[in-house]
Amino acid sequence: MKNIEEKQLCQIVGGTTITGAVLDAFVNVIQAFFDFGRQLGSSLRRITESKICPLP
């Protein structure tokens, strides 16, 4: 194995990658926003059309 001098170590720049876990978390957040919007829209439609189940 080759030893690297301290000056060379300071010049190393790490890369960034999008892993599967990060991408999956992002998709889950977007999906949650869509589900919330769908439920809110459905609730508003049922309220305005007076199609709400009566409470016992």
Helices and strands as residue ranges (DSSP letters): H 6-10, H 20-48
